[in-house]
Amino acid sequence: MRIVLAEDHFLLRDGLIRLLQAYGHEVVAAVDNGSDLLAALTAERPDVAIVDVRLPPNFTDEGLRAVLSARRTMPDLPVLLLSQYVEPLYARELLASGGRGVGYMLKDRVTNGSQFLDSIRRVAEGGTAMDPEVISQLLVRKERDESVGSLSAREREVLEWVAQGRSNAGIAQGLFITEKAVAKHISSIFTKLGLLPADADNRRVLAVLAYLDQ
Amino acid sequence: MDRTMQLGGSPSAVEIKGFSVPAGFTGLRRALELCRLSVVACGLTLVVTTAISLPGLRLGLVPRAMARVRALADRQRERAASWSGVQIPGPPAPLPPVPTDASGMIARYRWITGDPQTRREFAWVFTDPFVGAFLAFVPVALLLSGLWGIFLAFFGVPLSAEVDGLWYEFVPINGTATAVLAGVLGLAQLPLALWVAPRAVRRHALYTRSMLAPGEQELMASRIEHLTTTRSSAVDTQMAEIRRIERDLHDGAQARLVAMGMTLDAAEHLLESNPEAVRALLIEARQSSSKALEEIRNLVRGIHPPVLADRGLADAVRALAMVCPVPTEVEVDLPGRPEMPVESAAYFAVSEILTNVAKHSHADRARIDIRYDHGVLRITVTDSGRGGADASRGTGLRGIERRLATFDGVVAVNSPANGPTVVTMELPCALSSPKTTSS
């Protein structure tokens, strides 16, 4: 895959490049600030962009802003955001920017190489990869929200895994149930959240969005 | 409320211009009310003097009498503010404590004059029946005298036959011509009364302020006292915070890094002899590193949340609302960003309040309103809960109070039984112009 990388910390940038190359990917541009990132994304149109949220010059959320503005012109550009912290507010903004091919992970997750690479692959293919911590922060709230009360505990659990961007097989493995059971739960979630079969392609993302916005 | 301690003078009362009949009537009504209050003041003068001279233990009835005087003075302050826009600062403190070891007239007098505010009120209650009453009575007198003139125009002639030397102002009433003159004079006085009335009310307010308002020096002293307390509490809070951070780092991340170093050291030694064990140790080391990161992350959230640094108060509060177990609506009207310390104080105050809402209120929804006008950041948190929150009981609210006091901010809680609970915070601050985003 052709990858654009934005990370201001030299060691981490270097390490990420090496990691990605070791898995046979090509880093077509590695930048260390927001405006360079925007330029690189427009010029290279990579298969996926891996972006640190906090970048120079202001060290606030330049990375996120650059990504959001890039996705306004290229809505299908897959982006995986990395951050020292996960902030549900940013997760929602990211999901709302088009909903396809977005990821938001804690930086520590890169220490687990194969899982990290798996997330990159999912995002590049148009899926989602949300850090479990984002989901758990949001669930604190949702558990008491009556409007989601219609979902059963198991369905909520499944949705949580869907939100992380897992496939049916992955969910089945994680929850120790059959894939068929997962599929049944998911179709019941879709019905309860009012999602039509017509949206098939990105229904999973829509489900997460609907869930977060309720 | 500490706002009484603010320096920098009250906004001057609005000058009254022109003539309007409704305003005149309102003025007259108010002047009458002021006259009535002067009569009450007159009664209180008697009560106070009697209380001072009455035999009895300790201070006798003096503190109670002075409490009545203060209540009356408070009413006058209110009137001055709402009728004439004359702000009278004070009273900044409750009545001074009653000494238990002194009695007699001199001690009583000393108790009154020992506290500047009480002394001023004492002087005021003695002068108000004269000066205040005079100011308030002028328009009323003009009105009455005008009516009397008109009365004389009709009944002056028969009346002069009965009463010897009947005069209306400077006109001796002795025939139809003079009676009519009295009527004309009286009629002319009615608009004069209406013109004078609002002005007299305003004069009265200014006079009351001159009697009751503390001097600049006294305000300065109380301001300094306020600053000293809030500064020392700010320093204490900060110190406690630093100690907590130090402890958290020491027990958390630091300890984990040490453990990690040891694990890696053990792994190094086992590398040759037992590669299987090394794998386990490496996994352990990686877990330690992610635990350490997690702890540092939580610590930083408590010091200065990244979203607050990135986006400012509005989005940081929205982020709080997003993760609050009670569904919370956020409405923000902020043309810029407050100073960072103010922002942080406001953020943590809202966070604390939301925690309380989630824990105690049993609310099913909440609402946060943030707006800024006239140099004051005002945050209102309303919940639909069962109410009955007691501001004096929770340590959380005390903490918010302290946090805000450093910036001259205040917090007020209104929580009737069965709700809703409304917490209002006000923070005087300046806003920086909105940051231009380079997106």
Boltz contact constraints between the chains, C-beta under 6 A:
constraints:
  - contact:
      token1: [A, 60]
      token2: [B, 310]
      max_distance: 6.0
  - contact:
      token1: [A, 61]
      token2: [B, 310]
      max_distance: 6.0
  - contact:
      token1: [A, 65]
      token2: [B, 439]
      max_distance: 6.0
  - contact:
      token1: [A, 69]
      token2: [B, 439]
      max_distance: 6.0
  - contact:
      token1: [A, 85]
      token2: [B, 297]
      max_distance: 6.0
  - contact:
      token1: [A, 85]
      token2: [B, 306]
      max_distance: 6.0
  - contact:
      token1: [A, 87]
      token2: [B, 307]
      max_distance: 6.0
  - contact:
      token1: [A, 88]
      token2: [B, 322]
      max_distance: 6.0
  - contact:
      token1: [A, 89]
      token2: [B, 319]
      max_distance: 6.0
  - contact:
      token1: [A, 89]
      token2: [B, 322]
      max_distance: 6.0
  - contact:
      token1: [A, 108]
      token2: [B, 290]
      max_distance: 6.0
  - contact:
      token1: [A, 108]
      token2: [B, 293]
      max_distance: 6.0
  - contact:
      token1: [A, 111]
      token2: [B, 286]
      max_distance: 6.0
  - contact:
      token1: [A, 137]
      token2: [B, 323]
      max_distance: 6.0
  - contact:
      token1: [A, 140]
      token2: [B, 323]
      max_distance: 6.0
  - contact:
      token1: [A, 141]
      token2: [B, 323]
      max_distance: 6.0
  - contact:
      token1: [A, 141]
      token2: [B, 325]
      max_distance: 6.0
  - contact:
      token1: [A, 144]
      token2: [B, 325]
      max_distance: 6.0
  - contact:
      token1: [A, 145]
      token2: [B, 327]
      max_distance: 6.0
